[in-house]
Amino acid sequence: EQLVESGGGLVQAGDSLRLSCVASGLTFSSSAAGWFRQATGKEREFVAAIPWNGGTTNYAGSVKGRFTISRDNVRNTVYLQMNSLKPEDTAVYYCAAQFLGSGVGSPTSYGYWGQGTLVTVSS
């Protein structure tokens, strides 16, 4: 049972990246999934969430209009397309699955986490 993120890297401000998170060994297609991030010295914060059926998505205000979350339940994968990246987007990005209830923006609402992928945006 694991989530594995990929796609992070070093980019310049204004560039784009697409993160992927592949789930294995857990019931992925019937649960909401989310992306969170944690910058050095800061708490983990919500980025985006998507319901099991890919319906209405949720975004943090700081990324709305720039980031897009999507999922492919056949491939057990959730994506985060990040456009117009800013230096303040620099963080380790984590995907989360197995929604347990309560708010989709709360880290405690998810039962499984990936190991994280580092995104660094230079100015």
Residue frames relative to the residue before (quaternion, step in Angstrom):
aa qw qx qy qz dx dy dz
E 1.0000 0.0000 0.0000 0.0000 0.00 0.00 0.00
Q 0.3266 0.7549 -0.5126 0.2463 3.55 -0.41 1.16
L 0.2491 -0.7002 0.6472 0.1695 3.45 -1.43 0.38
V 0.0672 -0.8051 0.5892 0.0102 3.57 -0.84 0.94
E 0.2056 -0.7876 0.5744 0.0863 3.54 -0.64 1.20
S 0.0367 0.7678 -0.6396 0.0037 3.52 -1.28 0.46
G 0.6150 0.5968 -0.3996 0.3255 3.54 -1.32 0.19
G 0.5095 0.6467 -0.4312 0.3692 3.56 1.22 -0.08
G 0.1656 0.7930 -0.5775 0.1012 3.53 -1.29 0.18
L 0.5698 -0.5623 0.4716 0.3697 3.52 -1.36 -0.21
V 0.0701 0.7901 -0.6027 0.0872 3.56 -0.73 1.10
Q 0.4926 -0.6299 0.5051 0.3247 3.53 -1.32 0.15
A 0.6529 -0.4967 0.3942 0.4143 3.53 -1.24 0.43
G 0.7593 0.3353 -0.2773 0.4838 3.55 -0.92 0.96
D 0.5839 0.5863 -0.3667 0.4252 3.57 1.25 -0.32
S 0.3730 -0.7031 0.5609 0.2279 3.53 -1.39 0.05
L 0.0427 -0.7540 0.6541 0.0429 3.51 -1.32 0.48
R 0.1563 -0.7520 0.6242 0.1427 3.55 -1.23 0.45
L 0.2104 -0.7713 0.5936 0.0917 3.51 -0.75 1.13
S 0.1432 -0.7695 0.6171 0.0812 3.55 -1.16 0.69
C 0.0711 -0.7685 0.6345 0.0414 3.54 -1.20 0.58
V 0.1216 -0.8044 0.5811 0.0235 3.54 -0.56 1.21
A 0.2290 -0.7779 0.5759 0.1034 3.54 -0.88 1.02
S 0.0225 0.7833 -0.6211 0.0129 3.55 -1.08 0.74
G 0.8320 0.2508 -0.1763 0.4624 3.52 -1.08 0.75
L 0.7253 0.3313 -0.2592 0.5449 3.58 1.20 0.25
T 0.5638 -0.5917 0.4584 0.3492 3.52 -1.27 0.47
F 0.0981 -0.8530 0.5126 0.0008 3.52 -0.07 1.34
S 0.7108 0.5294 -0.2809 0.3682 3.54 0.78 -1.06
S 0.7145 0.4478 -0.2656 0.4673 3.60 1.15 -0.40
S 0.6893 0.4691 -0.2638 0.4851 3.59 1.25 0.12
A 0.5314 -0.5709 0.5112 0.3610 3.51 -1.23 0.48
A 0.1393 -0.7672 0.6205 0.0834 3.55 -1.23 0.48
G 0.1032 -0.8196 0.5626 0.0333 3.52 -1.15 0.51
W 0.2833 -0.6992 0.6217 0.2104 3.51 -1.41 0.18
F 0.0522 -0.7612 0.6464 0.0066 3.52 -1.06 0.88
R 0.1368 -0.7818 0.5973 0.1156 3.55 -1.25 0.20
Q 0.1188 -0.7794 0.6123 0.0585 3.51 -1.23 0.52
A 0.2173 -0.7639 0.6001 0.0958 3.51 -0.65 1.17
T 0.6632 -0.5147 0.3657 0.4019 3.54 -1.22 0.50
G 0.8420 0.1686 -0.1436 0.4920 3.52 -0.83 1.02
K 0.6819 0.4447 -0.2834 0.5068 3.57 1.27 0.09
E 0.5709 -0.5836 0.4509 0.3607 3.53 -1.30 0.32
R 0.5970 -0.5454 0.4430 0.3872 3.53 -1.27 0.42
E 0.0763 -0.8185 0.5693 0.0106 3.56 -0.86 0.96
F 0.5744 -0.6039 0.4528 0.3168 3.49 -1.25 0.66
V 0.1758 -0.7728 0.6025 0.0940 3.54 -1.10 0.81
A 0.7768 -0.2157 0.2036 0.5555 3.58 0.66 -1.11
A 0.0856 -0.7814 0.6160 0.0512 3.55 -1.25 0.48
I 0.1081 -0.7833 0.6109 0.0381 3.54 -1.19 0.62
P 0.4394 -0.6977 0.4894 0.2838 3.62 -0.88 0.84
W 0.7330 -0.4556 0.2773 0.4223 3.54 -1.30 0.31
N 0.7529 0.3941 -0.2111 0.4830 3.57 1.02 -0.76
G 0.5542 -0.6393 0.3895 0.3640 3.59 1.22 0.25
G 0.3755 0.7635 -0.4536 0.2651 3.57 1.25 0.38
T 0.8486 -0.0913 0.0796 0.5150 3.54 -0.98 -0.90
T 0.2150 -0.7965 0.5581 0.0888 3.53 -0.69 1.13
N 0.2586 -0.7485 0.5920 0.1496 3.54 -1.31 0.39
Y 0.0740 -0.8027 0.5917 0.0098 3.55 -1.06 0.81
A 0.4995 -0.5799 0.5412 0.3483 3.50 -1.27 0.46
G 0.6138 -0.5922 0.3795 0.3585 3.54 -1.07 0.70
S 0.6482 0.5616 -0.3109 0.4096 3.55 1.08 -0.76
V 0.7619 0.3416 -0.1903 0.5163 3.61 1.19 -0.44
K 0.4516 0.7093 -0.4476 0.3043 3.58 1.24 -0.24
G 0.7803 0.2797 -0.2422 0.5041 3.53 -0.87 1.01
R 0.7289 0.3721 -0.2286 0.5273 3.60 1.25 -0.29
F 0.7616 0.2976 -0.1526 0.5551 3.58 1.07 -0.78
T 0.0893 -0.7773 0.6210 0.0471 3.54 -1.20 0.65
I 0.1970 -0.7671 0.6023 0.0996 3.54 -0.84 1.04
S 0.0605 0.7796 -0.6205 0.0590 3.56 -1.05 0.79
R 0.1660 -0.7927 0.5778 0.1008 3.55 -1.25 0.23
D 0.1672 -0.7320 0.6508 0.1131 3.52 -1.32 0.47
N 0.2460 -0.8200 0.5007 0.1280 3.57 -0.14 1.26
V 0.5635 0.5716 -0.3963 0.4457 3.59 1.18 -0.34
R 0.7474 0.3576 -0.1806 0.5300 3.56 1.03 -0.84
N 0.3714 -0.7474 0.4776 0.2744 3.61 1.29 0.06
T 0.5189 0.6432 -0.3830 0.4128 3.54 1.02 0.84
V 0.1134 -0.7454 0.6516 0.0834 3.53 -1.15 0.73
Y 0.2159 -0.7957 0.5616 0.0689 3.55 -1.01 0.91
L 0.0977 -0.7426 0.6531 0.1120 3.51 -1.33 0.36
Q 0.1518 -0.7735 0.6128 0.0558 3.55 -0.48 1.24
M 0.0763 -0.8113 0.5796 -0.0102 3.54 -0.64 1.14
N 0.0381 -0.8020 0.5955 -0.0262 3.56 -0.60 1.17
S 0.8263 0.2077 -0.1591 0.4988 3.54 -1.31 0.34
L 0.0775 0.8472 -0.5202 0.0748 3.55 0.89 0.93
K 0.2050 -0.7656 0.6043 0.0818 3.52 -1.17 0.79
P 0.6432 -0.5225 0.3727 0.4175 3.59 -1.15 0.44
E 0.6569 0.5182 -0.3189 0.4452 3.61 1.04 -0.66
D 0.5619 0.5667 -0.3997 0.4510 3.61 1.26 0.04
T 0.4435 0.6997 -0.4520 0.3308 3.58 1.27 -0.11
A 0.3355 0.7106 -0.5444 0.2934 3.56 -0.71 1.14
V 0.4686 -0.5593 0.5642 0.3864 3.49 -1.39 -0.06
Y 0.2130 -0.7881 0.5712 0.0846 3.54 -0.79 1.08
Y 0.1214 -0.7982 0.5899 0.0133 3.53 -0.88 1.07
C 0.2319 -0.7249 0.6181 0.1969 3.55 -1.11 0.62
A 0.1629 -0.7808 0.6011 0.0491 3.51 -1.21 0.65
A 0.0145 -0.7974 0.6029 -0.0211 3.56 -1.07 0.76
Q 0.7210 0.3814 -0.3626 0.4508 3.51 -1.39 0.10
F 0.0749 -0.8316 0.5502 -0.0104 3.50 0.44 1.30
L 0.2558 -0.8127 0.5155 0.0910 3.55 -0.76 1.13
G 0.6532 -0.4733 0.3246 0.4939 3.54 1.26 -0.17
S 0.6718 0.4432 -0.3966 0.4415 3.54 -1.36 0.08
G 0.7830 -0.3679 0.2214 0.4501 3.60 -1.13 -0.37
V 0.4984 -0.6678 0.4617 0.3040 3.57 -0.96 0.86
G 0.6670 0.5207 -0.2990 0.4412 3.58 1.19 -0.38
S 0.6127 0.5550 -0.3470 0.4428 3.57 1.27 -0.01
P 0.4908 -0.6753 0.4581 0.3052 3.62 -0.78 0.94
T 0.6528 0.5381 -0.3178 0.4281 3.58 1.06 -0.67
S 0.5845 0.6034 -0.3608 0.4051 3.58 1.26 -0.11
Y 0.7096 0.4295 -0.2468 0.5011 3.59 1.25 -0.09
G 0.3794 -0.7680 0.4835 0.1802 3.51 -1.00 0.88
Y 0.7825 0.2343 -0.1305 0.5619 3.58 1.17 -0.49
W 0.0928 -0.7894 0.6068 0.0078 3.51 -1.11 0.86
G 0.4185 -0.6668 0.5502 0.2784 3.51 -1.21 0.56
Q 0.6402 -0.5480 0.3830 0.3784 3.55 -1.31 0.05
G 0.5407 -0.6413 0.3839 0.3860 3.56 1.27 -0.24
T 0.1006 -0.7589 0.6394 0.0707 3.52 -1.26 0.56
L 0.3968 -0.7563 0.4778 0.2055 3.56 -0.80 1.03
V 0.0878 -0.7539 0.6505 0.0284 3.50 -1.00 0.97
T 0.0246 -0.7911 0.6106 -0.0286 3.55 -0.75 1.09
V 0.0902 -0.7963 0.5981 0.0096 3.55 -0.72 1.12
S 0.1966 -0.7937 0.5687 0.0899 3.55 -0.60 1.15
S 0.4596 -0.7002 0.4834 0.2546 3.55 -1.14 0.68
